[in-house]
Amino acid sequence: MEIQASESAASDPDRRRGGRGGGGDPVLGLDVSGKLYYCRRSTLLGINSTSGSSDSVSYFAARFGPDSMLDPDVAYTDERGREIYFIDRDAELFKFVMEYLRNRELPAAIGTFGENPNVWRALRREAEFFALDGLISLLKVTHSCSPDQDGSKGILYWLGTAKGKEQYVNPYTRGEVDVRGWFDEPNALKDNWMENGYMYYGSSECREMHVQHRPKSKRFLEDVAMGDNVYCLMGCDHAGERLPVIVDFRKIAVCPTHYSLRYGGCFGMQGDWNFDGSQDGSNWITLHEARDDKHLVGMNISTDGESGERRWIRDVMKHTDEAQKEEIYCDYMERVHRWTWKIDCNSEAEERHFFRYFRIIGASPKGTPTCLHAIGLELYGHVSS
């Protein structure tokens, strides 16, 4: 048997006694499926899984704590008379549990989730068995990003690169996320919008544009840059309706800290809206309420009049090679007509909430004729895979 750590036991019997009986801080022996580990009792009891609002007690506190009603159940004594306790768990993974108990941080040897996903998942199961809430929380976050560090390349961009492994492809096209909403309801397009000529609602190109990192479209310049909105899944009068657009992250859950949108034509995000999260797609929690928000109102480039901004971009386009026009305008839209909002529901002192589904839904008084036109959704925060 391999001994991971050992210390000399004092000559007095109290020092040698593990479990709860003895004073001081005795050395305990843990036989984990045949592999022997030694540590101080204080190492096991130093974390009692009471982080946040949890009332749970760790396996070690329940078995070896001074207030425990359980018999710690000595299996045998070693050659120095120290009591050894048997634990029927994975012996190799337990070294990571011990490292966490000693240092209160993720063991460096497990690497990143992307490098060792199976180890992370297996260790997460061990943490759940031992009721170590702090370790569970650390292992739950498998990727993080922020607008300050990553710019416009958030979680949706990361999914579009196959989690950092390949060149970017739209995450909807990759099948990493699903985009759905009001336009999937029977007769929704016919009853609400087809008669007004918005034949693109619900198309795959519209769904792609909703989560596209940078807009790539043959019609981009003429349709979006000049103020039309045929590639938006949200439309005119949507602020006064309750017609949600939903993104399903399918294989992951996200604890969001920020979300971002890009102007999508017409009057932009003129009305009020809510940004909601859900774990099951049915019960929704409002994460951000946008009320009288002017950050993506597109008056400067979407009015019929020749605004200074619109004249400027048209003048630029007149003196730009055709091959470069789209790239120049995409850069311009990202710099000038994208906005990022902070979500204040996940402070460090609170329990992190992870959601699989997110939606944007109008929140103006019903019947209010104000627009919601945005594309290029991006999320930032913490990922659980």
PyMOL commands that set and color helices and strands:
alter all, ss='L'
color gray80, all
select helices_A, chain A and resi 13-16+41-45+59-64+91-103+108-110+117-129+133-140+147-150+155-160+171-174+182-184+188-192+194-196+204-210+220-225+238-240+299-302+308-318+322-336
alter helices_A, ss='H'
color red, helices_A
select strands_A, chain A and resi 27-32+35-40+74-77+83-87+143-145+178-181+245-248+253-263+273-278+284-290+338-342+357-362+374-384
alter strands_A, ss='S'
color yellow, strands_A
deselect
rebuild
show_as cartoon
